[in-house]
Amino acid sequence: MKPAHSARGRRGRAAGAQRGKSRSSHLDGRRNTPGFNDRRMDHIASISRSSGLEKDGDSLKDYGLQESYRTFIDEKLKAFWDVYMVESREADALRRQKRDGQENILILFRKLREGIFSSGRKDKFALEVYETSLYCSVIFDSPAQTTSILSHPLPSMYASTNAPHPSCFVTVLIILLHNLVNAYPSQRTYFEQLKQITPNFLERSSPPYGWIATLALSLRTLNFIRFEQLSRPAAFEQLLPPVPDAIGAFRNLPRDALSSLVSRLRLKARGTAWAVLRNGYRELSSSEGTRSWLCRQLLFESIALEHPAVHFEEWVEEECRHGHLRRKEGIDGRWIVCKPR
């Protein structure tokens, strides 16, 4: 006959197991409740910050979790886009909230890239994550993030994944435009990158090469009318490949990223163009012909939401306040151009 305490022990262990099962069921239920997975995803540790030592510090090395995390980022991105990226919002409070939202999304992408890099993953999914995070860093005007992304496997990752890669030249154009914008007016780093990229990732005979080379040439030669033509959306959007179905939900990110960089380059070129005009012209008038020519020469048209169009009258008033123009006495619609000192 077995001791009574053995029976009690078995009953105790059975009860404990049942309680454990109940706790497990309760947690499983929480995982299925709305918001639980989002909270879990929000608090996944960064591999670089935790060095893999924190709880779940290396969890983003798991391929399945990487894909779930990518879906989570897309949901965050869509919610952000619907509120802040549909139209220009100028209120200071909204600008602050918008910037915070952008930084949060870029942090989430950085965590995912770290997981992909640490796991050694090099496939279509990994490439899409790098491309999409690159596009977002450009659109959100985060040059440091853009440089960080470009310093890692892009564009060499294209060589390690199965072809074809129709979006490869978009990445290449972003690299070159990023250097033109950041180093403006110098083009030294642009030429260094162009030498490394050609011809493995961009053939000299290709339309994208012809466009970026001519665009850079127009800046070097101060041909701002030609630059204005080449920097219109119609000049570069036709170079974009058809957008295939992808993991991400934002099909126009490549176009928006290119437009953002070209818009910033136009803004920098405007300052140079105006300096050239101030040295070469004594007067300006408000005639229709002068307005039209000046608007093209100084790149007043908007091609991206972040830089609204410049109106001639407002521009004249601002330049008068800055002491660059002054009204000509006795004649309406004419201004004296004040030379740079």
BELGI-V675336 format. One record per residue. N is the residue number from 1. RES is the residue in one small letter. D_LAST is the distance of its C-alpha to the last C-alpha in Angstrom with 2 decimals. Layout:
n: [N | N]
res: [RES | RES]
d_last: [D_LAST | D_LAST]
//
This chain:
n: [1 | 2 | 3 | 4 | 5 | 6 | 7 | 8 | 9 | 10 | 11 | 12 | 13 | 14 | 15 | 16 | 17 | 18 | 19 | 20 | 21 | 22 | 23 | 24 | 25 | 26 | 27 | 28 | 29 | 30 | 31 | 32 | 33 | 34 | 35 | 36 | 37 | 38 | 39 | 40 | 41 | 42 | 43 | 44 | 45 | 46 | 47 | 48 | 49 | 50 | 51 | 52 | 53 | 54 | 55 | 56 | 57 | 58 | 59 | 60 | 61 | 62 | 63 | 64 | 65 | 66 | 67 | 68 | 69 | 70 | 71 | 72 | 73 | 74 | 75 | 76 | 77 | 78 | 79 | 80 | 81 | 82 | 83 | 84 | 85 | 86 | 87 | 88 | 89 | 90 | 91 | 92 | 93 | 94 | 95 | 96 | 97 | 98 | 99 | 100 | 101 | 102 | 103 | 104 | 105 | 106 | 107 | 108 | 109 | 110 | 111 | 112 | 113 | 114 | 115 | 116 | 117 | 118 | 119 | 120 | 121 | 122 | 123 | 124 | 125 | 126 | 127 | 128 | 129 | 130 | 131 | 132 | 133 | 134 | 135 | 136 | 137 | 138 | 139 | 140 | 141 | 142 | 143 | 144 | 145 | 146 | 147 | 148 | 149 | 150 | 151 | 152 | 153 | 154 | 155 | 156 | 157 | 158 | 159 | 160 | 161 | 162 | 163 | 164 | 165 | 166 | 167 | 168 | 169 | 170 | 171 | 172 | 173 | 174 | 175 | 176 | 177 | 178 | 179 | 180 | 181 | 182 | 183 | 184 | 185 | 186 | 187 | 188 | 189 | 190 | 191 | 192 | 193 | 194 | 195 | 196 | 197 | 198 | 199 | 200 | 201 | 202 | 203 | 204 | 205 | 206 | 207 | 208 | 209 | 210 | 211 | 212 | 213 | 214 | 215 | 216 | 217 | 218 | 219 | 220 | 221 | 222 | 223 | 224 | 225 | 226 | 227 | 228 | 229 | 230 | 231 | 232 | 233 | 234 | 235 | 236 | 237 | 238 | 239 | 240 | 241 | 242 | 243 | 244 | 245 | 246 | 247 | 248 | 249 | 250 | 251 | 252 | 253 | 254 | 255 | 256 | 257 | 258 | 259 | 260 | 261 | 262 | 263 | 264 | 265 | 266 | 267 | 268 | 269 | 270 | 271 | 272 | 273 | 274 | 275 | 276 | 277 | 278 | 279 | 280 | 281 | 282 | 283 | 284 | 285 | 286 | 287 | 288 | 289 | 290 | 291 | 292 | 293 | 294 | 295 | 296 | 297 | 298 | 299 | 300 | 301 | 302 | 303 | 304 | 305 | 306 | 307 | 308 | 309 | 310 | 311 | 312 | 313 | 314 | 315 | 316 | 317 | 318 | 319 | 320 | 321 | 322 | 323 | 324 | 325 | 326 | 327 | 328 | 329 | 330 | 331 | 332 | 333 | 334 | 335 | 336 | 337 | 338 | 339 | 340 | 341]
res: [m | k | p | a | h | s | a | r | g | r | r | g | r | a | a | g | a | q | r | g | k | s | r | s | s | h | l | d | g | r | r | n | t | p | g | f | n | d | r | r | m | d | h | i | a | s | i | s | r | s | s | g | l | e | k | d | g | d | s | l | k | d | y | g | l | q | e | s | y | r | t | f | i | d | e | k | l | k | a | f | w | d | v | y | m | v | e | s | r | e | a | d | a | l | r | r | q | k | r | d | g | q | e | n | i | l | i | l | f | r | k | l | r | e | g | i | f | s | s | g | r | k | d | k | f | a | l | e | v | y | e | t | s | l | y | c | s | v | i | f | d | s | p | a | q | t | t | s | i | l | s | h | p | l | p | s | m | y | a | s | t | n | a | p | h | p | s | c | f | v | t | v | l | i | i | l | l | h | n | l | v | n | a | y | p | s | q | r | t | y | f | e | q | l | k | q | i | t | p | n | f | l | e | r | s | s | p | p | y | g | w | i | a | t | l | a | l | s | l | r | t | l | n | f | i | r | f | e | q | l | s | r | p | a | a | f | e | q | l | l | p | p | v | p | d | a | i | g | a | f | r | n | l | p | r | d | a | l | s | s | l | v | s | r | l | r | l | k | a | r | g | t | a | w | a | v | l | r | n | g | y | r | e | l | s | s | s | e | g | t | r | s | w | l | c | r | q | l | l | f | e | s | i | a | l | e | h | p | a | v | h | f | e | e | w | v | e | e | e | c | r | h | g | h | l | r | r | k | e | g | i | d | g | r | w | i | v | c | k | p | r]
d_last: [109.37 | 105.64 | 104.51 | 103.36 | 100.04 | 99.20 | 99.57 | 97.49 | 94.86 | 94.79 | 94.47 | 91.65 | 89.79 | 90.25 | 88.96 | 85.97 | 85.24 | 85.49 | 83.06 | 80.63 | 81.00 | 80.31 | 77.13 | 76.05 | 76.82 | 74.84 | 71.78 | 72.25 | 72.35 | 69.08 | 67.45 | 68.47 | 67.15 | 63.84 | 60.93 | 62.77 | 61.34 | 57.85 | 58.19 | 59.49 | 56.66 | 54.06 | 55.44 | 55.98 | 54.70 | 51.84 | 53.22 | 50.31 | 50.56 | 54.36 | 54.96 | 57.97 | 59.69 | 59.37 | 61.90 | 61.10 | 58.15 | 58.70 | 59.99 | 57.12 | 58.49 | 61.21 | 60.67 | 62.35 | 60.27 | 57.09 | 58.01 | 58.91 | 55.63 | 53.75 | 55.56 | 54.70 | 50.96 | 51.23 | 52.79 | 49.99 | 47.38 | 49.12 | 49.41 | 45.70 | 44.71 | 46.86 | 45.18 | 41.49 | 40.63 | 42.18 | 39.41 | 36.05 | 36.65 | 33.92 | 35.89 | 34.85 | 38.48 | 38.98 | 35.81 | 37.15 | 40.58 | 39.21 | 37.30 | 40.44 | 42.52 | 40.27 | 40.38 | 44.15 | 44.69 | 42.62 | 44.72 | 47.89 | 46.80 | 45.93 | 49.43 | 51.01 | 49.11 | 50.25 | 53.81 | 53.62 | 52.14 | 54.72 | 57.55 | 56.54 | 56.65 | 55.36 | 56.47 | 55.29 | 54.99 | 52.84 | 50.54 | 50.17 | 49.26 | 46.50 | 45.16 | 45.29 | 43.71 | 40.91 | 40.35 | 40.38 | 37.91 | 35.43 | 36.13 | 35.88 | 32.49 | 33.80 | 32.16 | 34.15 | 37.38 | 36.51 | 35.87 | 39.11 | 41.13 | 39.85 | 40.68 | 44.34 | 46.78 | 44.56 | 44.65 | 47.52 | 49.69 | 50.06 | 51.95 | 54.38 | 55.33 | 57.33 | 55.59 | 54.43 | 51.01 | 49.36 | 46.60 | 45.67 | 42.98 | 41.40 | 41.07 | 39.67 | 37.01 | 36.10 | 35.77 | 33.44 | 31.31 | 31.19 | 29.72 | 27.18 | 25.99 | 26.11 | 24.47 | 21.86 | 20.20 | 22.66 | 26.07 | 28.00 | 30.17 | 30.73 | 32.22 | 34.24 | 35.76 | 36.37 | 38.31 | 40.46 | 41.18 | 42.04 | 44.82 | 46.84 | 45.09 | 43.15 | 44.51 | 42.25 | 44.32 | 43.92 | 41.93 | 39.94 | 38.82 | 37.89 | 35.81 | 33.81 | 33.32 | 32.05 | 29.79 | 28.15 | 27.96 | 26.16 | 23.38 | 23.22 | 23.08 | 20.56 | 23.44 | 22.76 | 25.56 | 27.97 | 26.72 | 27.27 | 30.81 | 31.62 | 30.42 | 32.70 | 35.78 | 38.09 | 36.64 | 37.48 | 40.16 | 42.58 | 42.36 | 43.79 | 47.48 | 50.10 | 50.12 | 53.52 | 55.31 | 53.97 | 54.56 | 51.48 | 51.54 | 47.97 | 48.06 | 44.49 | 42.76 | 41.82 | 40.23 | 38.44 | 37.11 | 35.70 | 34.22 | 32.52 | 30.87 | 29.83 | 28.41 | 26.27 | 25.10 | 24.22 | 22.18 | 20.11 | 19.89 | 18.68 | 15.35 | 14.99 | 16.39 | 14.02 | 10.95 | 13.09 | 13.99 | 10.64 | 10.15 | 13.81 | 14.79 | 14.50 | 16.96 | 18.93 | 22.51 | 25.00 | 27.64 | 29.67 | 28.62 | 24.87 | 25.48 | 27.62 | 25.28 | 22.21 | 24.40 | 25.40 | 22.05 | 20.53 | 23.86 | 24.75 | 28.41 | 29.91 | 32.11 | 32.88 | 33.90 | 31.33 | 28.41 | 29.40 | 28.36 | 25.26 | 26.20 | 24.16 | 24.57 | 23.71 | 20.58 | 19.42 | 20.26 | 18.39 | 15.12 | 15.71 | 16.30 | 13.06 | 11.20 | 10.41 | 13.38 | 15.47 | 19.01 | 20.02 | 22.52 | 26.07 | 25.67 | 26.34 | 24.83 | 21.76 | 18.10 | 15.10 | 12.26 | 8.91 | 6.34 | 3.80 | 0.00]
//
